[in-house]
Amino acid sequence: MTTAKRKPKPTTDRGRLEALRDRLAGIIDSPETSPRDVVSASREYRIVVAALGQTAPPAAGSKLDEIAARRRRRAAR
């Protein structure tokens, strides 16, 4: 048996909402999804997108940028 490689689960609320949004978009775009299920998934998609709009945007820059900024602040002391 082979195991399917999965993406690591997001650890933040925003990450979980983004993952759910992407999954719902896949369901909506799939030609195998029935019209009734498209309506249900579309409603949930709108709710998730609205919730994403209410969350704080991800921090500008990467973790490496944050570390470099901390080192600069420490060196300036």
N, C-alpha and C positions, 0 to 999 in steps of 0.2 A: 504494500500500500504506500502511496506517496501522499505527503501532506501538502496542502496548498499553502503557499506563502501569503500571509496576510499583512496588511499595513498595521503598524503599531496603533493601539487605541489612543485617541487624543486624551490629554489629561486636563484640558481646560474646558470651561463651558463653551467658549467660542469655538474651540476645536471640535467639540462634539456636535455643536449646531452646524458647523460647516460640513462635517462628515454626513450628517443626516440630510442636509440640503443636497449634497452631491448624490446621495443614494436615491432620494426622492426624484431628482432630475433624471436619473437613469431609468427609474420606473416609468416616469411620464413619457420619456422619449422612446421606450421600447415598443416595437410594433406588436409584440405579443400581449401587451397590457390591454385589457378590455376597456371600452369607453367608460363604463361605470367606475372602474378602478382608477382611470385617469382623472376623473372628476374628484374622487376622494384624495388621491395623491396631490393633485393640484391645490386643493384646499389646505392640506397639511404643509405643502411647499410655501404657500403664501404666509402661513403662520410662522414658519421657521425663518423665512427671509425677514419678516417684521421683527422677530426676536433678535436676529443678527443686527438689524439696524439699531436696536436699543443697547447693544453691548458696546463696550469700549473697543476702538480699533486696536489692532495689534501694535505693539511698540515699534516705533521707527528704528530701523537698524537691527543688526543681529546681536546675538549674545557676545560675539567677539568684539563688537563695537562697545558694548556695555563694559566689558572687562578692560578694554583699552582706556575708556574714559575714567574708570575707577583708578587705574594705575597712574594716569596723568594727574588726577586729583591728589593722590597720595604723594607723588613726586613733587608737587607744587608746595607741599607743607613744609 
